[in-house]
């Protein structure tokens, strides 16, 4: 297939490009480098089946030649309010990527009669009252909080994608991505994996907000990309959770990082920030992924972290 990947220079988008090329497809990458980085794609320079278009997806999209699939991954994704790359500091761009970007990429899929895959997020579940979260849960999201620019953009994008499927008969797919980690994450991303690894490599105390009892489920990037690829090839139009259902508290996760990196500095406990929309618990129900895709993660947490650490050491 010839596949357009938006957000190609981002953490997930660049890994997706690699995977598609390894499977023998031709890839057209697209990014405006607001949060993506050219170095994530540098190794593809000169690749015969890879081309790149620098473009903002919130503007009309033109891609010369035919396309068989469109995969929309363009969006700021970090919740870090202290990072210039976090969606809290890019609120308009984030909402435009989710709304106008989804509209424009669906238009491309319609023009080429191509299949379409939307990268959505577990954030559409908000701070969930149902645990674990399955795809039938509607979520509990603050529509006007700081995080809403990302959450609501993705919720709108899902609704628009299904509208195009129902009324224009576009062959669509929606993946709800849970916490993912691996090489090419920004060190200042603001999420817990790069925060903890960076602090431990520097021999600093790992900072935990609240009592550390809040939980997350961490999926290594290779597992996630394989699940997304299987979804692209499937006939499933309903949203599908892709993530690792192994749930761990932030306190336990900090201990794993400190043991792996032999960091002996005591933890630092900071004021709880869950009132800012930070969810208490997050774990995917992946029953649908198992049933329709035959997919489940195979890389454990410690193995995935060991695969990730060399990148952080090199780029610290």
ZIZIKA-V969109 format. One record per residue. N is the residue number from 1. RES is the residue in one letter. SS is DSSP state (a for helix, b for strand, c for the rest). OMEGA is omega as a letter, one per 20 degrees, with the letter a starting at -180 (NA if undefined). D_LAST is the distance of its C-alpha to the last C-alpha in whole Angstrom. Layout:
BEGIN
N;RES;SS;OMEGA;D_LAST, N;RES;SS;OMEGA;D_LAST
END
This chain:
BEGIN
1;X;c;r;37, 2;X;b;a;36, 3;X;b;r;33, 4;X;b;r;32, 5;X;b;r;28, 6;X;b;a;27, 7;X;c;a;23, 8;X;c;a;23, 9;X;c;r;19, 10;X;c;r;18, 11;X;a;a;16, 12;X;a;a;20, 13;X;a;a;22, 14;X;a;r;20, 15;X;a;r;20, 16;X;a;r;24, 17;X;a;r;24, 18;X;a;a;23, 19;X;a;a;26, 20;X;a;r;29, 21;X;a;r;29, 22;X;a;r;29, 23;X;c;r;32, 24;X;c;a;33, 25;X;c;r;33, 26;X;b;a;33, 27;X;b;r;30, 28;X;b;r;30, 29;X;b;r;27, 30;X;b;r;27, 31;X;b;r;24, 32;X;c;r;24, 33;X;c;r;21, 34;X;c;r;21, 35;X;c;r;18, 36;X;c;a;18, 37;X;c;a;16, 38;X;a;a;18, 39;X;a;r;15, 40;X;a;a;16, 41;X;c;a;19, 42;X;a;a;19, 43;X;a;r;20, 44;X;a;r;23, 45;X;c;a;24, 46;X;c;r;28, 47;X;c;a;28, 48;X;c;a;32, 49;X;c;r;32, 50;X;b;r;29, 51;X;b;a;29, 52;X;b;r;28, 53;X;b;r;29, 54;X;b;a;27, 55;X;c;r;29, 56;X;c;a;29, 57;X;c;r;31, 58;X;c;r;33, 59;X;c;a;35, 60;X;c;a;37, 61;X;c;r;36, 62;X;c;r;38, 63;X;c;r;37, 64;X;c;r;39, 65;X;c;a;40, 66;X;c;r;41, 67;X;c;r;38, 68;X;c;a;39, 69;X;b;r;36, 70;X;b;a;34, 71;X;b;a;31, 72;X;b;a;30, 73;X;c;a;26, 74;X;c;r;25, 75;X;c;r;24, 76;X;c;a;22, 77;X;c;a;21, 78;X;b;r;18, 79;X;c;a;20, 80;X;c;a;18, 81;X;c;a;20, 82;X;c;a;18, 83;X;c;r;16, 84;X;c;a;18, 85;X;c;a;17, 86;X;b;a;19, 87;X;a;r;23, 88;X;a;r;24, 89;X;a;r;23, 90;X;c;a;24, 91;X;a;a;27, 92;X;a;r;30, 93;X;a;a;28, 94;X;a;a;27, 95;X;a;r;31, 96;X;a;r;32, 97;X;a;a;29, 98;X;a;a;31, 99;X;c;a;34, 100;X;a;r;35, 101;X;a;r;32, 102;X;a;r;34, 103;X;a;a;37, 104;X;a;a;37, 105;X;a;r;35, 106;X;a;r;38, 107;X;a;r;40, 108;X;a;r;39, 109;X;a;r;39, 110;X;a;a;43, 111;X;a;a;44, 112;X;a;a;43, 113;X;c;a;44, 114;X;c;r;40, 115;X;b;a;39, 116;X;b;r;36, 117;X;b;r;33, 118;X;b;r;32, 119;X;b;r;28, 120;X;b;a;29, 121;X;b;r;28, 122;X;a;r;28, 123;X;a;r;28, 124;X;a;r;32, 125;X;a;r;33, 126;X;b;r;32, 127;X;c;a;32, 128;X;c;r;34, 129;X;c;r;38, 130;X;c;a;38, 131;X;c;i;36, 132;X;c;a;35, 133;X;b;r;35, 134;X;c;a;37, 135;X;c;r;37, 136;X;c;r;41, 137;X;c;a;39, 138;X;c;r;39, 139;X;c;r;36, 140;X;b;a;36, 141;X;c;r;35, 142;X;c;a;35, 143;X;c;a;36, 144;X;c;r;35, 145;X;c;a;32, 146;X;c;a;29, 147;X;c;a;28, 148;X;a;a;31, 149;X;a;r;30, 150;X;a;a;28, 151;X;a;a;30, 152;X;a;r;33, 153;X;a;a;32, 154;X;a;r;31, 155;X;a;r;34, 156;X;a;a;36, 157;X;a;r;35, 158;X;a;a;36, 159;X;a;a;39, 160;X;a;r;40, 161;X;a;r;39, 162;X;a;r;41, 163;X;a;r;44, 164;X;a;r;43, 165;X;a;a;44, 166;X;a;a;47, 167;X;a;r;49, 168;X;a;r;47, 169;X;c;r;47, 170;X;c;a;43, 171;X;c;a;42, 172;X;b;r;39, 173;X;b;r;36, 174;X;b;r;34, 175;X;b;r;31, 176;X;b;a;30, 177;X;b;r;26, 178;X;c;a;25, 179;X;c;a;22, 180;X;b;a;20, 181;X;b;r;16, 182;X;c;r;14, 183;X;c;r;12, 184;X;c;r;12, 185;X;c;r;11, 186;X;c;r;10, 187;X;c;r;7, 188;X;c;a;10, 189;X;c;r;13, 190;X;c;r;14, 191;X;c;a;16, 192;X;a;a;16, 193;X;a;r;14, 194;X;a;r;10, 195;X;a;a;12, 196;X;a;a;13, 197;X;a;r;10, 198;X;a;a;7, 199;X;a;a;10, 200;X;a;r;11, 201;X;a;r;8, 202;X;c;a;9, 203;X;c;a;12, 204;X;c;r;14, 205;X;c;r;16, 206;X;c;a;16, 207;X;b;a;18, 208;X;b;r;21, 209;X;b;a;23, 210;X;c;a;27, 211;X;c;r;28, 212;X;c;a;25, 213;X;c;r;28, 214;X;c;a;27, 215;X;b;r;26, 216;X;b;r;24, 217;X;b;a;25, 218;X;c;a;22, 219;X;b;r;22, 220;X;b;a;20, 221;X;a;a;20, 222;X;a;r;22, 223;X;a;a;25, 224;X;a;a;25, 225;X;a;r;25, 226;X;a;r;28, 227;X;a;r;30, 228;X;a;r;29, 229;X;a;r;31, 230;X;a;r;34, 231;X;a;r;34, 232;X;a;a;34, 233;X;a;a;37, 234;X;c;r;39, 235;X;c;a;42, 236;X;c;a;40, 237;X;c;r;41, 238;X;c;r;40, 239;X;b;r;36, 240;X;b;r;34, 241;X;b;r;32, 242;X;b;a;29, 243;X;c;a;27, 244;X;c;a;27, 245;X;c;r;29, 246;X;c;a;28, 247;X;b;a;28, 248;X;b;r;26, 249;X;b;r;26, 250;X;a;r;22, 251;X;a;r;23, 252;X;a;a;24, 253;X;a;r;21, 254;X;a;r;19, 255;X;a;r;21, 256;X;a;a;20, 257;X;a;a;16, 258;X;a;r;17, 259;X;a;a;19, 260;X;a;a;17, 261;X;c;r;14, 262;X;c;r;17, 263;X;c;a;16, 264;X;c;a;19, 265;X;c;r;19, 266;X;c;r;21, 267;X;c;r;21, 268;X;b;a;21, 269;X;b;a;24, 270;X;b;a;24, 271;X;c;r;27, 272;X;c;r;27, 273;X;c;a;27, 274;X;a;r;28, 275;X;a;r;31, 276;X;a;r;29, 277;X;c;r;29, 278;X;c;a;27, 279;X;c;r;28, 280;X;c;a;30, 281;X;c;r;30, 282;X;c;r;28, 283;X;c;a;30, 284;X;b;r;31, 285;X;c;a;34, 286;X;c;a;34, 287;X;a;a;38, 288;X;a;r;38, 289;X;a;r;35, 290;X;a;a;37, 291;X;a;a;40, 292;X;a;a;40, 293;X;a;a;37, 294;X;c;a;37, 295;X;c;r;33, 296;X;c;a;32, 297;X;c;a;28, 298;X;c;a;28, 299;X;c;a;24, 300;X;c;a;24, 301;X;a;a;21, 302;X;a;r;20, 303;X;a;r;20, 304;X;a;r;18, 305;X;a;r;16, 306;X;a;r;16, 307;X;a;a;16, 308;X;a;a;13, 309;X;a;a;10, 310;X;a;r;10, 311;X;a;a;8, 312;X;a;r;6, 313;X;a;a;5, 314;X;a;a;6, 315;X;a;a;4, 316;X;c;NA;0
END
